[in-house]
Amino acid sequence: MTPTTTGKQDLGTILVFGAHPDDLEIGMAGTIAKLSRMGYNIKLVIAVLPSFTQYDKKEERKSEAIMSSKVMGVEVPDFLDLTPDEMIHNRKLIGIIDRYISEYKPIAVFTQWIGDSHQDHQILTKSVISGARDTSDLYMYETTIPGGITEHSFRSQLFIDISDYLDIKTASLHCFQSQETRCGPLWVDAIIGRAAYRGYQMNCKFAECFEVIRTSKW
């Protein structure tokens, strides 16, 4: 049975940034669902709608992300719809992030791991770090499935138990039929396998973990 938000108060807004549709779900769909049901207002922001290959049709990727947000129980994402040429770590992109920070005044911000092999992931996170420079709690999630191995190592510092939300994470991933086709039949299994591994590390069934940039707890 999925926990509900009945009787929960508004605990504040959490901003979650992703370069592309499915990045958020790969990294932290369980955490998004959990925090939403705890009473946090979760605001999703997606930078680029890919249209690079036969598997990346812009409107299809957008529809998949909207469907997934409903599965996770949060509002439809904001789509910045930036072109690949606009994914540059500059004042324009940082300014966009700045406006989200100013408008929503988040109590925490999540973005992608800066050590990822995808240049869009790296650029987005550099810009989020700059834009969220005055935000006390800033975290990076894992999104390297599929992805190239780099010379960097993800530092798993914050673990969140998502055992009660694994079905939601799995269902959200299955919304991305285009990526299941592109990445192959083991794609979802690999992501869930990592959640099991992270759970084993913290003595629960399933978990998602994050690298901490800043935290102000206690």
N, CA and C atoms as a LAMMPS dump frame, in Angstrom:
ITEM: TIMESTEP
0
ITEM: NUMBER OF ATOMS
654
ITEM: BOX BOUNDS ff ff ff
-5.0000000000000000e+02 5.0000000000000000e+02
-5.0000000000000000e+02 5.0000000000000000e+02
-5.0000000000000000e+02 5.0000000000000000e+02
ITEM: ATOMS id mol type element x y z
1 1 1 N 0.844 -1.193 0
2 1 2 C 0 0 0
3 1 3 C 0.882 1.247 0
4 2 1 N 0.592 2.196 -0.89
5 2 2 C 1.371 3.414 -0.986
6 2 3 C 0.969 4.402 0.084
7 3 1 N 1.922 4.945 0.832
8 3 2 C 1.593 5.957 1.832
9 3 3 C 0.937 7.165 1.184
10 4 1 N 0.121 7.881 1.93
11 4 2 C -0.579 9.047 1.406
12 4 3 C -0.174 10.287 2.177
13 5 1 N -0.651 11.43 1.684
14 5 2 C -0.318 12.703 2.308
15 5 3 C -1.431 13.188 3.23
16 6 1 N -2.397 12.343 3.532
17 6 2 C -3.529 12.749 4.347
18 6 3 C -3.067 13.362 5.661
19 7 1 N -3.546 14.601 5.913
20 7 2 C -3.227 15.262 7.172
21 7 3 C -1.845 15.865 7.235
22 8 1 N -1.082 15.803 6.148
23 8 2 C 0.267 16.34 6.165
24 8 3 C 0.243 17.843 5.914
25 9 1 N 1.094 18.556 6.603
26 9 2 C 1.208 19.982 6.372
27 9 3 C 2.232 20.252 5.281
28 10 1 N 2.212 21.473 4.744
29 10 2 C 3.177 21.873 3.739
30 10 3 C 4.509 22.143 4.431
31 11 1 N 5.512 21.337 4.134
32 11 2 C 6.806 21.448 4.794
33 11 3 C 7.793 22.316 4.029
34 12 1 N 7.353 22.883 2.9
35 12 2 C 8.233 23.713 2.087
36 12 3 C 8.467 23.102 0.721
37 13 1 N 9.153 23.841 -0.126
38 13 2 C 9.385 23.425 -1.512
39 13 3 C 10.785 22.859 -1.691
40 14 1 N 10.851 21.779 -2.451
41 14 2 C 12.122 21.18 -2.847
42 14 3 C 12.201 21.23 -4.368
43 15 1 N 13.26 21.823 -4.893
44 15 2 C 13.479 21.892 -6.339
45 15 3 C 14.336 20.711 -6.79
46 16 1 N 13.912 20.062 -7.883
47 16 2 C 14.67 18.942 -8.438
48 16 3 C 14.92 19.233 -9.913
49 17 1 N 16.185 19.313 -10.291
50 17 2 C 16.573 19.629 -11.663
51 17 3 C 17.094 18.387 -12.379
52 18 1 N 16.728 18.271 -13.65
53 18 2 C 17.238 17.204 -14.496
54 18 3 C 17.484 17.73 -15.888
55 19 1 N 18.53 17.245 -16.535
56 19 2 C 18.83 17.703 -17.887
57 19 3 C 17.794 17.195 -18.88
58 20 1 N 17.365 15.94 -18.709
59 20 2 C 16.465 15.309 -19.673
60 20 3 C 15.343 14.557 -18.956
61 21 1 N 14.242 14.282 -19.662
62 21 2 C 13.243 13.36 -19.12
63 21 3 C 13.918 12.018 -18.824
64 22 1 N 13.563 11.412 -17.747
65 22 2 C 14.018 10.133 -17.187
66 22 3 C 15.214 10.265 -16.255
67 23 1 N 15.949 11.379 -16.307
68 23 2 C 17.087 11.548 -15.393
69 23 3 C 16.626 11.553 -13.94
70 24 1 N 15.544 12.268 -13.683
71 24 2 C 15.027 12.354 -12.311
72 24 3 C 14.602 10.989 -11.805
73 25 1 N 13.942 10.236 -12.67
74 25 2 C 13.427 8.93 -12.264
75 25 3 C 14.552 7.929 -12.017
76 26 1 N 15.565 7.959 -12.882
77 26 2 C 16.716 7.075 -12.683
78 26 3 C 17.361 7.356 -11.332
79 27 1 N 17.539 8.617 -11.021
80 27 2 C 18.278 8.988 -9.83
81 27 3 C 17.494 8.99 -8.547
82 28 1 N 16.2 9.437 -8.602
83 28 2 C 15.541 9.666 -7.309
84 28 3 C 14.017 9.625 -7.359
85 29 1 N 13.444 8.793 -8.212
86 29 2 C 11.983 8.709 -8.259
87 29 3 C 11.394 8.293 -6.917
88 30 1 N 12.043 7.36 -6.249
89 30 2 C 11.541 6.916 -4.949
90 30 3 C 11.588 8.022 -3.915
91 31 1 N 12.664 8.784 -3.925
92 31 2 C 12.805 9.897 -2.989
93 31 3 C 11.799 10.994 -3.288
94 32 1 N 11.569 11.285 -4.563
95 32 2 C 10.566 12.283 -4.944
96 32 3 C 9.204 11.885 -4.394
97 33 1 N 8.822 10.637 -4.623
98 33 2 C 7.52 10.162 -4.142
99 33 3 C 7.454 10.209 -2.618
100 34 1 N 8.528 9.809 -1.96
101 34 2 C 8.542 9.782 -0.498
102 34 3 C 8.428 11.187 0.086
103 35 1 N 9.222 12.116 -0.415
104 35 2 C 9.198 13.482 0.11
105 35 3 C 7.858 14.159 -0.162
106 36 1 N 7.271 13.871 -1.322
107 36 2 C 5.96 14.442 -1.633
108 36 3 C 4.91 13.968 -0.639
109 37 1 N 4.93 12.695 -0.331
110 37 2 C 3.938 12.138 0.588
111 37 3 C 4.204 12.541 2.038
112 38 1 N 5.416 12.957 2.325
113 38 2 C 5.717 13.477 3.655
114 38 3 C 5.151 14.881 3.853
115 39 1 N 4.853 15.573 2.758
116 39 2 C 4.271 16.91 2.852
117 39 3 C 5.08 18.01 2.205
118 40 1 N 6.168 17.642 1.5
119 40 2 C 6.955 18.645 0.792
120 40 3 C 6.35 18.912 -0.575
121 41 1 N 6.444 20.154 -1.035
122 41 2 C 6.041 20.515 -2.388
123 41 3 C 7.234 20.283 -3.306
124 42 1 N 7.106 19.341 -4.221
125 42 2 C 8.209 18.98 -5.102
126 42 3 C 8.018 19.654 -6.457
127 43 1 N 8.989 20.454 -6.847
128 43 2 C 8.957 21.14 -8.136
129 43 3 C 10.033 20.551 -9.034
130 44 1 N 9.619 19.95 -10.152
131 44 2 C 10.537 19.333 -11.1
132 44 3 C 10.816 20.29 -12.254
133 45 1 N 12.082 20.364 -12.662
134 45 2 C 12.482 21.213 -13.782
135 45 3 C 13.367 20.394 -14.72
136 46 1 N 12.969 20.308 -15.993
137 46 2 C 13.709 19.539 -16.999
138 46 3 C 14.222 20.501 -18.063
139 47 1 N 15.517 20.441 -18.336
140 47 2 C 16.159 21.45 -19.178
141 47 3 C 15.959 21.227 -20.673
142 48 1 N 16.173 19.992 -21.133
143 48 2 C 16.209 19.712 -22.575
144 48 3 C 15.236 18.59 -22.916
145 49 1 N 14.529 18.735 -24.021
146 49 2 C 13.705 17.656 -24.568
147 49 3 C 14.44 17.092 -25.779
148 50 1 N 15.123 15.956 -25.63
149 50 2 C 15.967 15.441 -26.714
150 50 3 C 15.165 15.108 -27.962
151 51 1 N 15.79 15.341 -29.094
152 51 2 C 15.21 14.928 -30.382
153 51 3 C 16.367 14.588 -31.316
154 52 1 N 17.272 13.749 -30.795
155 52 2 C 18.517 13.486 -31.499
156 52 3 C 18.471 12.237 -32.38
157 53 1 N 17.694 11.223 -31.973
158 53 2 C 17.709 9.944 -32.667
159 53 3 C 16.275 9.468 -32.894
160 54 1 N 16.149 8.297 -33.477
161 54 2 C 14.831 7.725 -33.713
162 54 3 C 14.109 7.406 -32.413
163 55 1 N 14.868 7.303 -31.3
164 55 2 C 14.261 7.001 -30.011
165 55 3 C 13.957 8.265 -29.207
166 56 1 N 14.394 9.404 -29.702
167 56 2 C 14.246 10.644 -28.958
168 56 3 C 13.36 11.618 -29.725
169 57 1 N 12.063 11.401 -29.642
170 57 2 C 11.101 12.314 -30.233
171 57 3 C 10.618 13.272 -29.16
172 58 1 N 10.742 14.538 -29.454
173 58 2 C 10.533 15.571 -28.451
174 58 3 C 9.202 15.439 -27.721
175 59 1 N 8.117 15.359 -28.443
176 59 2 C 6.801 15.306 -27.818
177 59 3 C 6.577 14.005 -27.062
178 60 1 N 7.166 12.929 -27.58
179 60 2 C 7.05 11.647 -26.881
180 60 3 C 7.779 11.703 -25.539
181 61 1 N 8.974 12.264 -25.531
182 61 2 C 9.728 12.359 -24.282
183 61 3 C 8.999 13.247 -23.273
184 62 1 N 8.393 14.307 -23.768
185 62 2 C 7.628 15.188 -22.883
186 62 3 C 6.429 14.465 -22.294
187 63 1 N 5.702 13.731 -23.133
188 63 2 C 4.531 12.98 -22.666
189 63 3 C 4.924 11.932 -21.638
190 64 1 N 6.063 11.277 -21.857
191 64 2 C 6.535 10.275 -20.907
192 64 3 C 6.838 10.907 -19.549
193 65 1 N 7.458 12.09 -19.573
194 65 2 C 7.8 12.774 -18.318
195 65 3 C 6.55 13.217 -17.568
196 66 1 N 5.545 13.663 -18.307
197 66 2 C 4.283 14.069 -17.681
198 66 3 C 3.604 12.855 -17.044
199 67 1 N 3.577 11.747 -17.769
200 67 2 C 2.991 10.521 -17.242
201 67 3 C 3.719 10.07 -15.975
202 68 1 N 5.043 10.158 -16.001
203 68 2 C 5.838 9.743 -14.858
204 68 3 C 5.58 10.628 -13.64
205 69 1 N 5.442 11.923 -13.851
206 69 2 C 5.184 12.823 -12.715
207 69 3 C 3.884 12.448 -12.022
208 70 1 N 2.9 12.033 -12.794
209 70 2 C 1.62 11.615 -12.216
210 70 3 C 1.795 10.329 -11.413
211 71 1 N 2.63 9.428 -11.917
212 71 2 C 2.914 8.192 -11.183
213 71 3 C 3.588 8.509 -9.851
214 72 1 N 4.508 9.465 -9.869
215 72 2 C 5.221 9.829 -8.642
216 72 3 C 4.362 10.659 -7.7
217 73 1 N 3.246 11.186 -8.203
218 73 2 C 2.33 11.944 -7.358
219 73 3 C 2.712 13.393 -7.171
220 74 1 N 3.366 13.991 -8.187
221 74 2 C 3.779 15.388 -8.1
222 74 3 C 3.26 16.146 -9.323
223 75 1 N 3.41 17.461 -9.289
224 75 2 C 2.957 18.287 -10.395
225 75 3 C 3.769 18.015 -11.656
226 76 1 N 3.165 18.31 -12.797
227 76 2 C 3.845 18.167 -14.087
228 76 3 C 5.111 19.029 -14.085
229 77 1 N 6.222 18.526 -14.625
230 77 2 C 7.468 19.307 -14.614
231 77 3 C 7.365 20.584 -15.432
232 78 1 N 8.241 21.513 -15.109
233 78 2 C 8.487 22.646 -15.991
234 78 3 C 9.5 22.192 -17.034
235 79 1 N 9.207 22.457 -18.311
236 79 2 C 10.116 22.095 -19.394
237 79 3 C 10.755 23.374 -19.928
238 80 1 N 12.027 23.55 -19.692
239 80 2 C 12.719 24.738 -20.189
240 80 3 C 12.868 24.7 -21.702
241 81 1 N 12.876 23.489 -22.265
242 81 2 C 12.962 23.282 -23.716
243 81 3 C 14.164 24.011 -24.321
244 82 1 N 15.296 23.893 -23.659
245 82 2 C 16.524 24.476 -24.189
246 82 3 C 17.059 23.607 -25.327
247 83 1 N 17.686 24.214 -26.299
248 83 2 C 18.346 23.455 -27.353
249 83 3 C 19.706 22.993 -26.843
250 84 1 N 20.292 21.977 -27.48
251 84 2 C 21.633 21.55 -27.06
252 84 3 C 22.644 22.693 -27.073
253 85 1 N 22.509 23.605 -28.039
254 85 2 C 23.442 24.728 -28.11
255 85 3 C 23.257 25.709 -26.961
256 86 1 N 22.11 25.668 -26.304
257 86 2 C 21.852 26.555 -25.173
258 86 3 C 22.299 25.954 -23.842
259 87 1 N 22.709 24.697 -23.875
260 87 2 C 23.208 24.062 -22.659
261 87 3 C 24.669 24.439 -22.471
262 88 1 N 24.838 25.647 -21.977
263 88 2 C 26.174 26.203 -21.742
264 88 3 C 26.197 26.772 -20.333
265 89 1 N 27.288 26.532 -19.642
266 89 2 C 27.435 27.101 -18.293
267 89 3 C 27.763 28.581 -18.427
268 90 1 N 26.709 29.392 -18.489
269 90 2 C 26.906 30.826 -18.664
270 90 3 C 25.85 31.586 -17.862
271 91 1 N 25.859 32.9 -17.979
272 91 2 C 24.939 33.721 -17.195
273 91 3 C 23.478 33.463 -17.555
274 92 1 N 23.21 33.1 -18.797
275 92 2 C 21.825 32.856 -19.196
276 92 3 C 21.246 31.665 -18.451
277 93 1 N 21.95 30.542 -18.466
278 93 2 C 21.44 29.344 -17.799
279 93 3 C 21.43 29.533 -16.285
280 94 1 N 22.484 30.137 -15.756
281 94 2 C 22.503 30.405 -14.312
282 94 3 C 21.362 31.332 -13.935
283 95 1 N 21.064 32.304 -14.794
284 95 2 C 19.958 33.222 -14.535
285 95 3 C 18.62 32.516 -14.453
286 96 1 N 18.427 31.506 -15.295
287 96 2 C 17.191 30.718 -15.238
288 96 3 C 17.08 30.014 -13.889
289 97 1 N 18.174 29.412 -13.462
290 97 2 C 18.188 28.748 -12.155
291 97 3 C 17.931 29.768 -11.046
292 98 1 N 18.574 30.908 -11.147
293 98 2 C 18.385 31.975 -10.157
294 98 3 C 16.909 32.319 -9.98
295 99 1 N 16.199 32.4 -11.091
296 99 2 C 14.778 32.782 -11.029
297 99 3 C 13.953 31.725 -10.302
298 100 1 N 14.286 30.457 -10.515
299 100 2 C 13.577 29.396 -9.786
300 100 3 C 13.87 29.472 -8.292
301 101 1 N 15.118 29.732 -7.958
302 101 2 C 15.478 29.842 -6.544
303 101 3 C 14.759 31.027 -5.908
304 102 1 N 14.72 32.144 -6.605
305 102 2 C 14.077 33.347 -6.064
306 102 3 C 12.577 33.154 -5.908
307 103 1 N 11.955 32.496 -6.891
308 103 2 C 10.502 32.329 -6.862
309 103 3 C 10.062 31.32 -5.809
310 104 1 N 10.728 30.171 -5.737
311 104 2 C 10.259 29.077 -4.888
312 104 3 C 10.914 29.043 -3.51
313 105 1 N 12.039 29.738 -3.371
314 105 2 C 12.74 29.763 -2.08
315 105 3 C 12.825 28.356 -1.472
316 106 1 N 13.454 27.431 -2.182
317 106 2 C 13.453 26.025 -1.757
318 106 3 C 14.222 25.807 -0.464
319 107 1 N 13.747 24.836 0.297
320 107 2 C 14.491 24.445 1.498
321 107 3 C 15.599 23.459 1.14
322 108 1 N 15.514 22.871 -0.055
323 108 2 C 16.564 21.972 -0.542
324 108 3 C 16.502 21.921 -2.059
325 109 1 N 17.647 21.638 -2.673
326 109 2 C 17.752 21.525 -4.128
327 109 3 C 18.491 20.233 -4.458
328 110 1 N 17.956 19.492 -5.427
329 110 2 C 18.604 18.278 -5.931
330 110 3 C 18.958 18.486 -7.399
331 111 1 N 20.127 18.027 -7.789
332 111 2 C 20.546 18.067 -9.181
333 111 3 C 21.377 16.826 -9.473
334 112 1 N 21.9 16.725 -10.686
335 112 2 C 22.584 15.51 -11.095
336 112 3 C 24.045 15.489 -10.657
337 113 1 N 24.608 14.307 -10.653
338 113 2 C 26.007 14.147 -10.283
339 113 3 C 26.901 14.827 -11.31
340 114 1 N 27.786 15.682 -10.838
341 114 2 C 28.639 16.468 -11.722
342 114 3 C 29.729 15.621 -12.384
343 115 1 N 29.977 14.418 -11.863
344 115 2 C 30.99 13.547 -12.442
345 115 3 C 30.482 12.644 -13.547
346 116 1 N 29.22 12.797 -13.91
347 116 2 C 28.607 12.013 -14.978
348 116 3 C 29.352 12.24 -16.296
349 117 1 N 29.247 11.284 -17.198
350 117 2 C 29.924 11.411 -18.489
351 117 3 C 29.147 12.262 -19.493
352 118 1 N 27.867 12.546 -19.232
353 118 2 C 27.061 13.316 -20.182
354 118 3 C 27.285 14.804 -19.965
355 119 1 N 27.652 15.485 -21.025
356 119 2 C 27.982 16.908 -20.91
357 119 3 C 26.79 17.747 -20.456
358 120 1 N 25.573 17.382 -20.852
359 120 2 C 24.403 18.139 -20.41
360 120 3 C 24.205 18.025 -18.901
361 121 1 N 24.468 16.85 -18.359
362 121 2 C 24.346 16.642 -16.918
363 121 3 C 25.366 17.512 -16.173
364 122 1 N 26.586 17.505 -16.673
365 122 2 C 27.643 18.295 -16.039
366 122 3 C 27.312 19.788 -16.063
367 123 1 N 26.894 20.27 -17.231
368 123 2 C 26.624 21.702 -17.403
369 123 3 C 25.457 22.135 -16.533
370 124 1 N 24.399 21.334 -16.52
371 124 2 C 23.246 21.691 -15.699
372 124 3 C 23.654 21.824 -14.236
373 125 1 N 24.408 20.855 -13.748
374 125 2 C 24.767 20.875 -12.328
375 125 3 C 25.704 22.025 -12
376 126 1 N 26.649 22.333 -12.874
377 126 2 C 27.493 23.505 -12.651
378 126 3 C 26.632 24.761 -12.5
379 127 1 N 25.61 24.868 -13.349
380 127 2 C 24.743 26.045 -13.317
381 127 3 C 23.851 26.048 -12.087
382 128 1 N 23.384 24.868 -11.672
383 128 2 C 22.561 24.786 -10.457
384 128 3 C 23.395 25.152 -9.229
385 129 1 N 24.626 24.689 -9.165
386 129 2 C 25.491 25.028 -8.031
387 129 3 C 25.688 26.54 -7.955
388 130 1 N 25.857 27.17 -9.11
389 130 2 C 26.011 28.625 -9.131
390 130 3 C 24.714 29.32 -8.735
391 131 1 N 23.597 28.886 -9.319
392 131 2 C 22.318 29.525 -9.046
393 131 3 C 21.828 29.313 -7.634
394 132 1 N 22.185 28.177 -7.047
395 132 2 C 21.734 27.834 -5.69
396 132 3 C 22.806 28.131 -4.652
397 133 1 N 23.66 29.092 -4.945
398 133 2 C 24.8 29.367 -4.064
399 133 3 C 24.38 29.802 -2.669
400 134 1 N 23.162 30.337 -2.528
401 134 2 C 22.692 30.764 -1.213
402 134 3 C 21.714 29.774 -0.584
403 135 1 N 21.564 28.607 -1.2
404 135 2 C 20.689 27.568 -0.667
405 135 3 C 21.48 26.663 0.274
406 136 1 N 20.924 26.404 1.439
407 136 2 C 21.678 25.682 2.466
408 136 3 C 21.843 24.199 2.173
409 137 1 N 20.838 23.585 1.554
410 137 2 C 20.858 22.134 1.35
411 137 3 C 20.864 21.812 -0.138
412 138 1 N 21.962 21.244 -0.618
413 138 2 C 22.153 20.994 -2.037
414 138 3 C 22.768 19.608 -2.213
415 139 1 N 22.117 18.783 -3.047
416 139 2 C 22.497 17.376 -3.184
417 139 3 C 22.544 16.976 -4.659
418 140 1 N 23.363 15.97 -4.973
419 140 2 C 23.439 15.419 -6.324
420 140 3 C 23.013 13.946 -6.307
421 141 1 N 22.22 13.552 -7.283
422 141 2 C 21.756 12.168 -7.375
423 141 3 C 22.487 11.416 -8.484
424 142 1 N 22.42 10.092 -8.435
425 142 2 C 23.096 9.235 -9.423
426 142 3 C 22.239 9.094 -10.674
427 143 1 N 22.867 9.279 -11.852
428 143 2 C 22.11 9.074 -13.099
429 143 3 C 22.926 8.375 -14.175
430 144 1 N 23.912 7.601 -13.814
431 144 2 C 24.797 7.031 -14.837
432 144 3 C 24.357 5.64 -15.296
433 145 1 N 23.052 5.403 -15.393
434 145 2 C 22.529 4.175 -16.006
435 145 3 C 21.5 4.587 -17.055
436 146 1 N 21.765 4.458 -18.357
437 146 2 C 23.069 4.081 -18.913
438 146 3 C 23.994 5.289 -18.894
439 147 1 N 25.26 5.048 -18.934
440 147 2 C 26.209 6.153 -18.944
441 147 3 C 27.622 5.635 -18.948
442 148 1 N 28.513 6.479 -19.408
443 148 2 C 29.899 6.079 -19.486
444 148 3 C 30.581 6.138 -18.131
445 149 1 N 31.503 5.235 -17.919
446 149 2 C 32.319 5.25 -16.723
447 149 3 C 33.353 6.363 -16.865
448 150 1 N 33.514 7.147 -15.821
449 150 2 C 34.462 8.252 -15.87
450 150 3 C 35.581 8.028 -14.855
451 151 1 N 36.511 8.977 -14.815
452 151 2 C 37.626 8.88 -13.87
453 151 3 C 37.213 9.266 -12.459
454 152 1 N 35.959 9.729 -12.299
455 152 2 C 35.469 10.145 -10.994
456 152 3 C 34.667 9.026 -10.336
457 153 1 N 34.539 9.095 -9.035
458 153 2 C 33.743 8.132 -8.28
459 153 3 C 32.649 8.868 -7.52
460 154 1 N 31.416 8.367 -7.648
461 154 2 C 30.305 8.949 -6.912
462 154 3 C 30.503 8.666 -5.424
463 155 1 N 30.35 9.692 -4.609
464 155 2 C 30.518 9.541 -3.163
465 155 3 C 29.137 9.417 -2.521
466 156 1 N 28.762 8.23 -2.159
467 156 2 C 27.436 7.982 -1.577
468 156 3 C 27.449 8.412 -0.119
469 157 1 N 26.861 9.577 0.139
470 157 2 C 26.93 10.185 1.464
471 157 3 C 25.588 10.245 2.185
472 158 1 N 24.533 10.523 1.441
473 158 2 C 23.187 10.563 2.014
474 158 3 C 22.379 9.413 1.424
475 159 1 N 21.852 8.536 2.283
476 159 2 C 21.037 7.403 1.848
477 159 3 C 19.585 7.638 2.267
478 160 1 N 18.668 7.375 1.348
479 160 2 C 17.24 7.511 1.648
480 160 3 C 16.557 6.179 1.367
481 161 1 N 15.922 5.632 2.381
482 161 2 C 15.228 4.353 2.286
483 161 3 C 13.975 4.532 1.427
484 162 1 N 13.929 3.835 0.297
485 162 2 C 12.757 3.919 -0.588
486 162 3 C 12.047 2.574 -0.699
487 163 1 N 12.23 1.712 0.284
488 163 2 C 11.645 0.369 0.216
489 163 3 C 10.137 0.404 -0.018
490 164 1 N 9.446 1.362 0.599
491 164 2 C 7.995 1.467 0.441
492 164 3 C 7.599 2.154 -0.862
493 165 1 N 8.585 2.612 -1.625
494 165 2 C 8.293 3.391 -2.835
495 165 3 C 8.918 2.779 -4.082
496 166 1 N 9.417 1.546 -3.948
497 166 2 C 10.069 0.929 -5.103
498 166 3 C 9.088 0.711 -6.251
499 167 1 N 7.857 0.326 -5.938
500 167 2 C 6.864 0.118 -6.999
501 167 3 C 6.619 1.402 -7.779
502 168 1 N 6.628 2.529 -7.071
503 168 2 C 6.44 3.811 -7.75
504 168 3 C 7.638 4.115 -8.642
505 169 1 N 8.84 3.888 -8.127
506 169 2 C 10.041 4.116 -8.937
507 169 3 C 10.012 3.251 -10.197
508 170 1 N 9.681 1.979 -10.027
509 170 2 C 9.641 1.06 -11.164
510 170 3 C 8.599 1.501 -12.185
511 171 1 N 7.409 1.86 -11.706
512 171 2 C 6.339 2.295 -12.602
513 171 3 C 6.705 3.586 -13.327
514 172 1 N 7.392 4.48 -12.633
515 172 2 C 7.794 5.732 -13.281
516 172 3 C 8.797 5.469 -14.404
517 173 1 N 9.693 4.525 -14.197
518 173 2 C 10.662 4.183 -15.239
519 173 3 C 9.984 3.553 -16.446
520 174 1 N 8.972 2.734 -16.187
521 174 2 C 8.266 2.082 -17.289
522 174 3 C 7.453 3.076 -18.124
523 175 1 N 7.292 4.303 -17.63
524 175 2 C 6.636 5.335 -18.439
525 175 3 C 7.477 5.703 -19.658
526 176 1 N 8.783 5.455 -19.563
527 176 2 C 9.7 5.871 -20.629
528 176 3 C 9.937 4.718 -21.605
529 177 1 N 8.91 4.415 -22.362
530 177 2 C 9 3.325 -23.329
531 177 3 C 10.09 3.578 -24.366
532 178 1 N 10.276 4.835 -24.736
533 178 2 C 11.305 5.164 -25.727
534 178 3 C 12.69 4.748 -25.23
535 179 1 N 12.94 4.925 -23.942
536 179 2 C 14.247 4.603 -23.404
537 179 3 C 14.401 3.113 -23.122
538 180 1 N 13.301 2.453 -22.804
539 180 2 C 13.367 0.998 -22.671
540 180 3 C 13.737 0.37 -24.01
541 181 1 N 13.21 0.944 -25.085
542 181 2 C 13.551 0.457 -26.424
543 181 3 C 14.998 0.764 -26.757
544 182 1 N 15.439 1.971 -26.453
545 182 2 C 16.804 2.394 -26.797
546 182 3 C 17.85 1.675 -25.959
547 183 1 N 17.577 1.521 -24.657
548 183 2 C 18.596 1.017 -23.729
549 183 3 C 18.56 -0.492 -23.533
550 184 1 N 17.482 -1.125 -23.966
551 184 2 C 17.415 -2.568 -23.871
552 184 3 C 16.641 -3.074 -22.668
553 185 1 N 16.339 -4.385 -22.653
554 185 2 C 15.455 -4.961 -21.645
555 185 3 C 16.014 -4.952 -20.223
556 186 1 N 17.312 -4.775 -20.056
557 186 2 C 17.903 -4.79 -18.712
558 186 3 C 17.977 -3.402 -18.078
559 187 1 N 17.531 -2.376 -18.798
560 187 2 C 17.676 -0.999 -18.311
561 187 3 C 17.017 -0.801 -16.947
562 188 1 N 15.728 -1.118 -16.861
563 188 2 C 15.023 -0.941 -15.59
564 188 3 C 15.589 -1.874 -14.534
565 189 1 N 15.903 -3.108 -14.912
566 189 2 C 16.478 -4.059 -13.952
567 189 3 C 17.78 -3.53 -13.36
568 190 1 N 18.596 -2.882 -14.183
569 190 2 C 19.868 -2.352 -13.71
570 190 3 C 19.654 -1.239 -12.689
571 191 1 N 18.69 -0.369 -12.962
572 191 2 C 18.4 0.738 -12.051
573 191 3 C 17.86 0.21 -10.727
574 192 1 N 16.959 -0.75 -10.796
575 192 2 C 16.403 -1.33 -9.571
576 192 3 C 17.481 -2.124 -8.831
577 193 1 N 18.37 -2.765 -9.582
578 193 2 C 19.481 -3.483 -8.963
579 193 3 C 20.377 -2.553 -8.164
580 194 1 N 20.615 -1.369 -8.693
581 194 2 C 21.418 -0.409 -7.937
582 194 3 C 20.696 0.024 -6.665
583 195 1 N 19.376 0.21 -6.751
584 195 2 C 18.606 0.563 -5.554
585 195 3 C 18.706 -0.544 -4.506
586 196 1 N 18.736 -1.8 -4.958
587 196 2 C 18.898 -2.917 -4.019
588 196 3 C 20.29 -2.891 -3.39
589 197 1 N 21.307 -2.612 -4.191
590 197 2 C 22.672 -2.522 -3.684
591 197 3 C 22.801 -1.393 -2.669
592 198 1 N 22.223 -0.24 -2.976
593 198 2 C 22.271 0.884 -2.036
594 198 3 C 21.492 0.55 -0.756
595 199 1 N 20.401 -0.155 -0.905
596 199 2 C 19.66 -0.578 0.278
597 199 3 C 20.471 -1.524 1.138
598 200 1 N 21.148 -2.469 0.501
599 200 2 C 21.994 -3.415 1.244
600 200 3 C 23.058 -2.68 2.053
601 201 1 N 23.583 -1.592 1.471
602 201 2 C 24.622 -0.828 2.154
603 201 3 C 24.115 -0.163 3.436
604 202 1 N 22.802 0.107 3.497
605 202 2 C 22.275 0.784 4.688
606 202 3 C 21.252 -0.066 5.427
607 203 1 N 21.3 -1.389 5.182
608 203 2 C 20.485 -2.344 5.94
609 203 3 C 18.982 -2.154 5.744
610 204 1 N 18.575 -1.869 4.512
611 204 2 C 17.157 -1.878 4.159
612 204 3 C 17.03 -2.557 2.798
613 205 1 N 15.818 -2.677 2.293
614 205 2 C 15.63 -3.392 1.028
615 205 3 C 16.098 -2.572 -0.176
616 206 1 N 15.679 -1.314 -0.241
617 206 2 C 16.001 -0.477 -1.4
618 206 3 C 16.278 0.95 -0.941
619 207 1 N 17.236 1.589 -1.598
620 207 2 C 17.575 2.964 -1.234
621 207 3 C 18.081 3.716 -2.464
622 208 1 N 18.025 5.019 -2.368
623 208 2 C 18.686 5.91 -3.32
624 208 3 C 19.699 6.728 -2.533
625 209 1 N 20.812 7.044 -3.166
626 209 2 C 21.82 7.794 -2.421
627 209 3 C 22.27 9.031 -3.182
628 210 1 N 22.866 9.945 -2.441
629 210 2 C 23.165 11.277 -2.938
630 210 3 C 24.535 11.721 -2.452
631 211 1 N 25.177 12.527 -3.281
632 211 2 C 26.409 13.18 -2.874
633 211 3 C 26.042 14.558 -2.349
634 212 1 N 26.577 14.904 -1.204
635 212 2 C 26.222 16.157 -0.542
636 212 3 C 27.168 17.265 -0.973
637 213 1 N 26.592 18.359 -1.468
638 213 2 C 27.384 19.559 -1.741
639 213 3 C 27.359 20.456 -0.504
640 214 1 N 26.143 20.648 0.034
641 214 2 C 25.99 21.402 1.276
642 214 3 C 24.8 20.856 2.039
643 215 1 N 24.899 20.845 3.348
644 215 2 C 23.756 20.485 4.163
645 215 3 C 23.815 21.28 5.451
646 216 1 N 22.636 21.633 5.952
647 216 2 C 22.57 22.484 7.152
648 216 3 C 21.848 21.785 8.297
649 217 1 N 21.709 20.484 8.192
650 217 2 C 20.963 19.742 9.214
651 217 3 C 21.68 19.823 10.554
652 218 1 N 20.917 20.133 11.592
653 218 2 C 21.406 20.158 12.962
654 218 3 C 22.591 21.101 13.145
